[in-house]
């Protein structure tokens, strides 16, 4: 079953030529990400998060006093609330929380640190709603996982209370692109390749910047004092080493870290949870993790 379902997702992703140009890439990701709509029992509504666009969602039975703050992936250049709406809303159902998805500014129009500033604004928006930090989980996939780690790093540096936990799907943690699996998984990853990542990195963090800066590449951060972290990554993706090396760095810094490597899964596979059992299982595991740490 797992083979046939993931093969169907691979077929969906390969059904059209790879898009060229930022506008086409954004349109394509929104298209494939929203192939299956949000469940009919989920309520969504737009919100202005202190100047940053966001979207609340809630599934029946969720606790409104607890929130999952979510940053979508897309290499900082594409992805949106639309492309990740099914993932975010079903993650909220699994965690029995409200969700707040953030439509942060994207490169190349808005390079580093625009997305970082929007992430921090979204966090402060939530805190000003009266939510305790311990009642908020933060998560993201790919570049959104990078944003999650960067937000926590900034909060820690400022001496602010940290979120209860962090949930990372296929995180892009190393914009220097030094991970060995960029080469060893090249042939099996249908989405992410080194040349493509290099283009994204140039758009987001121009070569004049030091990409080993922990706020650009959190793999190189001192992770001591971070809250519990769940990392979920597929075995068939080039960013596998970004996840495994992050888990090792977190564990070495005495962070409570859980690494899950899902056989045959591709980059950010829970996006297609509607037709992918392993996507639903990953969200269920993440929901259990978040519930266990939220106050």
C-alpha positions, 0 to 999 in steps of 0.5 A: 500500500505504501509503495502504491500510494507514494508512487501515485504522489510521485506521478502527480508531481511528475505529471507536468514539466518542472516550472520555470520562474518564480510565478510558475513555481508558486502556482505549481506548488499551490496546485499540487499542494491543494489537490485535495481540499480541506475537510468539510468540518474544518473552519478557516478564517483570515487574520492580520497578525500585526501586518503579517497575513495569517489564517486560523483553523480549527477542527471539531473538538480542538482546544482553543486555548492551545495553538500550533503556529505553522510556517510553510515550506517552499525554499523561502521562494514559494509555498503559501497558506493555500499549498499547505492548508490541508497539512496544517488543518489536519495537523491541528486536528491530530494535535487537538489545537487551533492552528495559525498558518503564516504567509510570510514574505518570500524571496527574491522580492523579500530576501533575508531577513524578511521571513525571519521578521515575519515569524517573530511578528507572528509569535508576538501577535500570539503572545499579545492574544494572551496565550502563554508560550507553554501553550504554543507549539511551533512547526514547519516543513523545509524552509518553514522548519528552518524558520521554526528553529530561527524563531526559537533561537531569537527568542532564547537570545532575547530571554523570552519564554520559549514555545512548548515544543518544535515540530519539523518536517524535512527541515532545510537546516544547512544553506551551505548545502554540505549534506552528503545525501544531496548526492546520495539521494539525488536519483530518488528525490523527485523534488529537491536537488542541489542545483535547485537549492542553490538557486533558492539560497541565492534568492533568499540569502545572497552570496555576500551573506555568511550562510553559516550564520545560525539564523540562516543555517540553524544546523550551526546554531548552539541548540542548548536550551531548546524545547523538545523537538520532533524531526520527521524526514523521508528516506528518499529525500536529498535533505535527509542529512539536514535532518539527521545532522540536526538531530545529532547536534540537538542531542549533543546539546542535551535537547530532548529530540526525536528523529523519525525517518520514514521509509520511501517517503519523499520531501514533505510527504504529509502535505498529501495526507488525504491520499497517503496513509504514511502522511496521516500516520506522520501527522498522528505521531506529530499530534501525539508529540504536540499534545504531550508537550503543550500545557 
